[in-house]
Amino acid sequence: MTDKFQIVGSLLRPDELLKYKTQIEHNDDIQYPFYENYEGYEKCETEAIKQVVAKEIEHNLSVVTDGEFSKSMWHLDFVWGFGGVKRYIADHGYFFRDVDGTSKYETRKDIGLRITDKLSGKNHHFIQLFQQLQDTAGEQQTKLCVPSPSHIFGELSWSDNIGGTDAVYQNIQELKEGLVIAYKEFVEEFAAVGGKILQFDDCLWELFADDNPNSPFTGENINQDEVKGLATEFIDINNTVIDFGHSLGLKMWTHNCRGNYDSRNMGGGSYAKIANLFLKQLKYDRFFLEWDDDRAGSIEALEVFKERPETEIVLGLLSSKTSTLDDEARVVRLLDEASKIIDKDRLLLSHQCGFASCDGGNELSEAQQWAKIDQGQKIAKQYWGSTV
């Protein structure tokens, strides 16, 4: 057995659970966590989580999650669980790149967030869900995945929630302070119930890569000083909460990718262009980085981690977007290249993202998903040997 292969977090949901998730997607007159709105939903979710945790253990995963079966989307359920937030169906969803690389692909539309009161992370439903995961997993190591503070700060600050007569927060600084308070409240309760590993997921770093043609911050007539200032703001809000987590004895991990919805992505942007910002300055203990195709750029971006000997890097060289097994020769070649920069013992292997960042999941079957996980385990064991 090896602990050198890890999953990012999410796994494909079973059909019986998706029946409830689909109903949730199309209704906004319901209240998170929606159990009271749909008879049988909570029981179905709980049973599905028990089954997927058992499968994770059966497939020798050293750190398990609830498969994110409790979520509709990788990030918004967490925000719905805050006090002071109302969910609604927006005029349109997020826009991803379709498989042809140029056409737009619209996601589900229940992405609207309205701030109705000061944000609060107290008594969050995710704490109850995590306690259930702990009970189900027993002695197995567990982690909880939530969106990073900066990702949610970005989405809320670009919404219509800031300023105005009835706005709870009159400016971006007030929002930032309120969001940090809410996150700290949540992190404190997570540590109090025995949580050990908290993973912040983030999809916005590559907006600041000037080789990302899909970013609003690239092109002519862009004030790059303002762009860098916003990136610094993102780093600061994350580090404030990371430092707080560390003060409570937590391991603070992160996962970064360029979008993952129905096997589609949101854009490009290489790590080399943002390495001195996000990779160098964020204080995480472990980075899960997306490197399953050429969009990530050269592996040489890992050079910035030479100055951080305690930091671990999980290379997402495998793809959760495809139904076929990955090119093992490519994976080993890139691991070898990475090992010339960073000590081999500090590296791990994963897929670039989860298999179902949103509940519909990527375009592969459950059997194909587990085959890809088994392949990752095999590669890791061959490359590092048994480590557990």
N, C-alpha and C positions, 0 to 999 in steps of 0.2 A: 504493500500500500504506500502511496505517496501523498504528501500534502502540497506538492508542487504544481498540481493542476487544481484550479479553482473555477467555480461558476460565478458569474457576475451577480446573479440573483434570481431573475425571472425564468419561469418554465411554462410550457404550453398548458393551458387550462383544459380540463375535461369538458365534454359537450354539455353534461348536465349542469355544470356551473355557468357555462357561457349563456345558457338560456336566460338566467337571471341577469347576467351582465348586460346582455343585449337590451333587456327591458329598461335597465337603469340608464343606458346611453341615451334613450329617446324620451326621457321624462325629466322635467326640472321642477315639478311640484312635489318632490320627495326630499327627505332629509337624511344625510349621511349619518350612520353607515347603512341605511336603507333596509335594515332587517324588519322594521315594523311595516314597511311598505309592501314586502313580498313574503308571503307565507312560505316557509320551508327554506328560504334563502340562507339564513344563518346556519342551519343544520347541514345543508349541502356544502357550504363553504368550509365548515369545520371538518367534515368528513373528508373532503377533497384534500385539505391541508395535511391531515393525518396520513393519507395514502401517499402524497408526494414526498413527505419527509421520510417515510419508510423506504421509498424508492431511492432517494438521495443517499441514504445510508447503505442500501443494498448495492449501489454503484460506487461505493467507497469514497464519497465526498467527505473531506475532513471538516469542512465548515458548511453548515446547511442553512437554508432559508425556508420560508413558507411557500417558496415558489412564486411569491408575490400574488398568490391566489386571492388574497384579501383585497387586492387593488383592481380598479378599472384601468387606471393609467399609472405610469411609473412615478409620477410626481404630484398629480392634482388631488388624489385621495388624501394625501398628507395635509395639503392645504385645506381641503374640505373639513378636516378634523380639527382645525384651529377654531377657537372661539373668535367671533367677529367676521366670519367669512360666509357668504352665500354663493352657492353654485347656480349657474344658469346656462341654458343652451344659447350659444352665440350665433351670429349671422353666418359665420363660416368657421371651419376648423383651422388647424395648422396646415401649412403647405410644405409638402416634401417634394423631392425630385422623384419622378416616376422612373421605371426601369430603363427607359431610353436615355436617361440622364439630362433631359431638357424639359419635358412636359411636367406640369404641376400635378401633384397627387394630394387631394384634400383628405384630411383625417376626420374623425368624428367631431361633432360640434359642441359637445357639452364641456367646453373649456372656459366658459365665462366665469370670472371671479369678481364678486362685488364685496368690498370691505364695508361692513355695516357697523362695526364697533372696533375698539382697540384690539389688536391681535393678541391671542392668548394660547399658549401651548400646554396649559394645565389640563389634566384629566383627558388627555388625548386617547382616542380609541386605539391607536397603534400600540400603546402600552399594554392594553388588554390582549391584543393580538400577539404581541411578543411574549407575554407570559404563557399564553397557550402554546406557542412554538417551543418555549423552554420545556414545558411539561411533556410535549409530544416527543421532543428530541432526546430527552433524558440526559445522559452524560455527553452527548455529542455537542461539539462547539457550534454556536449559532452566531448569526449576524443579522442586523436589521438595516435595510436600505431605505433611505429617504432622500428627497431632492436637496441639493446644497442650498444654503441660505442665499448665495449669490444668484443662483438660477431663479429662485422665486422672487428675489429682489428685482431681477431684470424683468421678469414677466409683469410684476405688479407696477413697477415704475414706468413701464411702457403702456400701461392701461389707462383708462379714464378715471381711475380711483383717486388721483392726487390733485389737490386744490379744488376750489369751488366752495359754494356756501355750505353744502351738506357733507363735505368730505371729512373723514375722520383724521386724515393726515394732510396737512396743507402743503407740504413740500417733500422732496426726496429724502432729506435728512431725517425728518420725523418718521417717515416710513422705515428707513434703515434702522433707526433706534427701536422702533416698535417691533420690527421683525426679529432683531437680535434678542430682545427680551423674550419673545414667544419661543424662539429656538432654545434659549437657555433654560426656560421652564420645562420644555420637553426633554432636553438632554439630562437635566437633573433627575426627572422622574424615571427616565430610562436607566440611569445608573442605579437609582434607588431600588429597582426591582431585579437587579442582578445582571443587567446588560453589560457586556464586555467589549463588543465590536460594533461601532456605528459607522455605516458607509454612506457618504454623501455623493449622490450621482449628479452629474453636471454635463450639459450639452451646449454650453455657450462659449467655451474658451476659444473655439476656432473662429468666432465672429471677429476676433482681434488678430487673426492671421492675414497679412496683406496678400497672400497668395490664394485666398479663398474667394473665388468669383461669385459666390452666393451670399456674401456678407454685405449688409448695408453700409459697412464701414470701409469698403474698398472702392476704388475708383477716384475720379477727379473731384476737386472741390470738397474734400473731406478734411476737417481739422484734426490732424493726427494727434496733436497734443491733447485735445478733448477725448479722443478715443483711448489714448493711453491712460488718461485720468480716470475714465470709467473702468478700465481693466484693473487699475490700482484699487478702486473702490470695491470691485468684486473680490479681489484678493483680501482686502482688509476685513470685509464682513465675514468671509469664511474663516480667516485666521482668528478672529475674535471668538467665534464659536468653537473652533478647533482647540484653542488654548483652554477654553472653559472645560471642554470634554477631557482634555489631558489632565486638568487639575482634579478631575473626579476619578482618574485612573483608567479612563477609557482608551482603547485603541481606536484611532480615527483614520478611516480609509476613504478613498475616493475612487469613483469610476468616471471616466470621460469617454464620450463617443460623439459622433457627428450626426446623431439621430438614428432611430431604429423603429420603423413602423411598417408593418406588412412587408417586411424584407426590403424596405426602401430607406434612403438616407436623406438628410437635410442639406448636405453640402460638403465642401472640401475644407482645405486648410491644413498645412503641415505642422507637426510639432516643433520643427526647427524655428518657425516664425514666432512661436509663443513660449519657447522653452525658458527664456530668461524671466518671463513673467510667471506663468502658472506652475511650471514644473519646478522652477528654482525657488519660488517664494512661498508657495502654499505649504503649510506645516504638517501635511498628512504623514502618517506612518507607512502607508501602502498606497500605491497608485495602480489602478487598473487602466491600461491605455489601449485604445483601439488601433490595431496595426494589421488589419486583415487585407488591406489593399494599398495601392500606391498613393491614395489621398493623404496618408499619414506622413509620407516623405521618408527621408533617410533615418535609419536607426541611430545615426550619429547624434541625434537630438538628446540621447541619453547621457551625453557628456556632462550635462549640468548636474546629474546625480552623483558624480564623483566626489563632490564636496559635501555630500549628505550620506555618510557611510551607514547610518542606521535605517535608511529608507529602503523599503522593498518595492520592486517594480514587477507588476504582472503584465506580461506582454500578450495582448489580445490578437494573436497571430491566426487564430482559428475563426471561422465565420459561423455565426448563428443564423445568417440570412439565407443560406443555401441548404438544399436538401441532401446534397452529396457530401461524402467525406472529403476532408481537406488534403491538400498537397503536403505530405509529410516531409518531403525533401526541402520544400520552401521553409517550413517551420523550423527544421533543424538548422538550415543555413542561417536564418535570421537569429536564432538562439546563439549560434556560434559567433555571429557578428556582435551581438549584444554582450556576450561573455568576454569579448576583447576590451569592452569599455567598462562594464560593471562586473564585479565578482559574481561568478555563476551562482553562488549560494544566495545572493540577494534577488535573483530572478525567479519568476514563476510563470506559468502558462495559463491562458484562458481563451474563451471566445471573445470577440470584440465587444459584445454586449449580451444581454439576456436573450432568451428565445421568445419572449412575449412581453416586451416593454409596455405594451397596452394589451388588454385582455384578448383581442382577436388573434394575436400571435403572428409569427413569421410563417412563410410559405413552406412548411415541411410538416411531416407527421410526427406524432409522439414517438413512434419507434425510431424514426430517423434522428430525432433529438437525442435519445438515449444512446444511439449508436455513435453520434458525434461526441457525446460526453465520454463514452468508453474509449473512443479514439484519443481524446485529449489525455485521459488517464494513462493510456498505453505509451504515448509519446513521452509524457513526463517521467514515467517510471524508467523508460529506456534511457532518457537523457540524464536524469539525476540519480537514478537508482531508488530503492525503497528508502523513504525518509521518515516513516512513522512506525 
